[in-house]
Amino acid sequence: MKVQKVRDWMTANPITIAPKTSLGQANRLMKENHIRRLPVIDHGQLVGIVTLGDLREASPSDATSLSIFEIHYLLAKLTIEDIMTADPVTVAPDATIYEAAQIMLQNKIAGLPVVEQGQVVGIITESDIFRMVVQEGRDQS
């Protein structure tokens, strides 16, 4: 069996977001592009990652006693840098899929920015790994 590399299964040139982006903009970007995580880039450098779950956690509960105006005011003040995971765990494009999966399991995360020479070149997720497993199973049938 061929040793599978991250670069062969990652999503290259992922959509990224700036730290000062509003939560609403980030939510729209994720929904429009059917994605669940965004690397956060500041001046060309990876500074964090934000997930759809992070956005949900930052949203007010339906049980809140705040008025709709208070909610909108508070949400307008929040930016991605307020809720992102700073200094995320990353993987190199030449790492094996096994190594990427091991990193995800150890850190209990579902995706990794792929970084080469300090630049984000891709993102690898559990779905990409599942896709690889399914493809290899199909090829062996």
Secondary structure as UniProt FT lines:
FT   HELIX           6..9
FT   STRAND          11..12
FT   TURN            19..20
FT   HELIX           23..33
FT   STRAND          37..42
FT   TURN            43..44
FT   STRAND          45..51
FT   HELIX           52..58
FT   TURN            62..63
FT   HELIX           68..77
FT   HELIX           80..83
FT   STRAND          85..86
FT   TURN            93..94
FT   HELIX           97..107
FT   STRAND          111..116
FT   TURN            117..118
FT   STRAND          119..125
FT   HELIX           126..140
//
